[in-house]
């Protein structure tokens, strides 16, 4: 590749990132229905048609923003779990994941916020496509809850599938009410959520541990 070709590739990549950043901010603040190609183009000072050089449609752009949002949250949780070592206590792993996910959706900017805000607003085709990206992250949480259940730490009447949805649903709703100047940082909110969840899930023989 020539120097000029590399320069043009870098410029195209930078433009693509600017478009994605603008789309993430628009989706996070306005939602899917009010996000238009024109609004995104205006935000990056481009003509509407120029965006189609980088993304074939609005839905392709939205899908990439949502994929990145999921990837950021998943990476944050995986990194936090890796910090626990090879054989962590199952309840400590669950607590760590809850705190890390809260920190991601509340403190990592527009991409995670766009992801959690818009999931319920998407047309069926794009929602189904996004579910492919969501599946791996869901599997991570399924594994955490299975490990906690297998260790005997979870109450036997707890449905792990329902609990996964309840935990993530509560955390994903937080951007709707969270205010950075409200006195609690994302980690603290995650810690309080984890305390409530784990206290409610813990089996009687493991209470107080």
C-alpha positions in Angstrom: 0.0 0.0 0.0 1.4 3.4 -1.0 1.8 6.3 1.5 -1.1 8.1 -0.2 -3.3 5.0 0.1 -2.4 4.6 3.8 -3.2 8.3 4.4 -6.6 8.0 2.7 -7.4 4.9 4.7 -6.5 6.6 8.0 -8.7 9.6 7.0 -11.6 7.3 6.1 -11.2 5.5 9.4 -11.2 8.8 11.3 -14.3 10.0 9.4 -16.1 6.7 10.1 -15.3 7.1 13.8 -16.7 10.6 13.8 -19.9 9.4 12.2 -20.2 6.6 14.8 -19.6 8.9 17.7 -22.2 11.3 16.4 -24.7 8.5 15.8 -24.1 7.1 19.3 -24.7 10.5 20.9 -27.8 11.1 18.8 -29.2 7.6 19.7 -28.4 8.0 23.3 -30.1 11.4 23.6 -33.0 11.1 21.1 -33.7 7.4 20.5 -34.0 5.4 17.3 -37.2 7.0 16.0 -35.7 10.6 16.2 -32.3 9.6 14.9 -32.0 10.5 11.2 -29.1 10.4 8.7 -29.5 14.1 8.3 -29.1 14.7 12.1 -26.0 12.6 12.1 -24.6 14.3 9.0 -25.2 17.7 10.5 -23.4 16.7 13.6 -20.2 15.9 11.7 -20.6 18.7 9.1 -21.2 16.4 6.1 -23.8 16.1 3.4 -26.4 13.4 4.0 -25.3 11.4 1.0 -21.6 11.3 2.1 -22.5 9.0 5.0 -23.6 6.3 2.7 -19.9 6.0 1.6 -19.2 4.6 5.1 -22.6 2.9 6.0 -25.1 1.5 3.5 -28.1 2.6 5.5 -29.3 4.1 8.8 -29.9 0.7 10.2 -26.4 -0.5 9.3 -25.0 2.5 11.2 -27.3 1.9 14.2 -26.4 -1.7 14.3 -22.7 -0.9 14.4 -23.2 1.6 17.3 -25.2 -1.0 19.2 -22.5 -3.7 18.6 -19.8 -1.3 19.9 -21.9 -0.5 23.0 -22.3 -4.2 23.8 -18.6 -4.8 23.1 -17.6 -2.1 25.5 -19.8 -3.4 28.3 -18.7 -7.0 27.7 -15.0 -6.0 27.7 -15.4 -4.0 30.9 -17.0 -6.9 32.7 -14.5 -9.5 31.3 -11.6 -7.3 32.4 -13.0 -6.9 35.9 -13.6 -10.7 36.2 -10.0 -11.4 34.9 -8.8 -9.3 37.8 -10.2 -11.9 40.2 -7.9 -14.6 39.1 -8.5 -18.1 37.8 -10.9 -19.5 40.4 -12.9 -16.6 41.9 -15.6 -17.0 44.5 -18.9 -17.3 42.5 -20.7 -14.6 44.4 -17.7 -12.2 44.3 -17.6 -12.8 40.5 -21.3 -11.9 40.3 -20.8 -8.8 42.4 -17.8 -7.8 40.3 -19.8 -8.2 37.1 -22.7 -6.1 38.4 -20.4 -3.3 39.4 -18.5 -3.4 36.1 -21.7 -3.4 34.0 -23.1 -0.4 36.0 -19.9 1.4 35.5 -20.0 0.7 31.7 -23.6 1.8 31.1 -23.3 4.9 33.3 -19.7 5.9 32.9 -18.4 4.9 29.5 -20.2 7.4 27.3 -22.7 7.3 24.6 -22.2 3.8 23.1 -23.4 1.8 26.1 -26.1 4.3 26.7 -27.3 4.1 23.1 -27.3 0.4 23.3 -29.4 0.1 26.4 -31.8 2.9 25.5 -32.6 1.8 22.0 -32.9 -1.9 22.3 -36.6 -1.9 22.9 -37.3 0.7 20.1 -35.7 -1.2 17.2 -37.5 -2.6 14.2 -37.6 -6.4 14.3 -35.0 -6.9 11.6 -32.3 -4.9 13.3 -33.3 -6.2 16.8 -32.8 -9.7 15.5 -29.5 -8.9 14.0 -28.3 -7.2 17.2 -29.3 -10.3 19.2 -26.4 -12.1 17.6 -24.1 -9.6 19.3 -26.0 -9.8 22.6 -25.9 -13.6 22.8 -22.3 -13.9 23.8 -22.6 -11.3 26.5 -25.8 -13.0 27.8 -23.8 -16.3 27.9 -21.2 -14.7 30.2 -24.0 -13.8 32.7 -25.6 -17.2 32.3 -22.2 -18.7 33.3 -21.9 -16.5 36.3 -25.3 -17.4 37.6 -24.8 -21.1 36.9 -21.5 -21.1 38.8 -23.2 -19.4 41.8 -26.0 -21.9 41.7 -23.7 -24.9 41.4 -21.7 -23.7 44.5 -24.8 -23.7 46.6 -24.7 -19.9 47.2 -28.0 -19.2 45.4 -31.4 -19.9 47.0 -32.8 -23.0 45.4 -36.1 -21.2 44.4 -34.2 -18.7 42.3 -34.7 -18.9 38.5 -31.4 -18.0 37.0 -32.8 -17.0 33.7 -35.3 -14.6 35.2 -32.6 -13.3 37.6 -30.3 -12.5 34.7 -32.9 -10.5 33.0 -33.9 -8.7 36.2 -30.3 -7.7 37.0 -29.5 -6.5 33.5 -32.9 -4.8 33.1 -32.4 -2.8 36.3 -28.9 -1.9 35.4 -29.8 -0.9 31.8 -32.6 1.3 33.1 -30.2 3.3 35.2 -29.1 5.7 32.4 -32.7 7.0 32.3 -32.6 8.4 35.8 -28.8 8.7 36.6 -27.4 12.2 36.9 -23.6 12.5 37.2 -24.0 15.4 39.7 -26.4 13.4 41.9 -23.8 12.4 44.5 -23.2 8.8 43.5 -20.7 7.7 41.0 -21.3 4.7 38.7 -19.2 2.3 40.8 -21.1 3.2 44.0 -24.4 2.6 42.3 -23.2 -0.7 41.1 -22.0 -1.6 44.6 -25.4 -0.8 46.0 -27.2 -2.8 43.3 -24.9 -5.7 43.9 -25.5 -5.6 47.7 -29.3 -5.7 47.2 -29.2 -8.4 44.5 -26.7 -10.7 46.4 -28.4 -10.3 49.7 -31.7 -11.4 48.1 -30.1 -14.3 46.2 -27.9 -15.8 48.8 -29.1 -19.2 50.3 -29.8 -19.4 54.0 -26.7 -21.5 54.7 -24.5 -18.8 53.1 -26.1 -15.7 54.7 -23.6 -13.4 56.2 -20.7 -14.6 54.1 
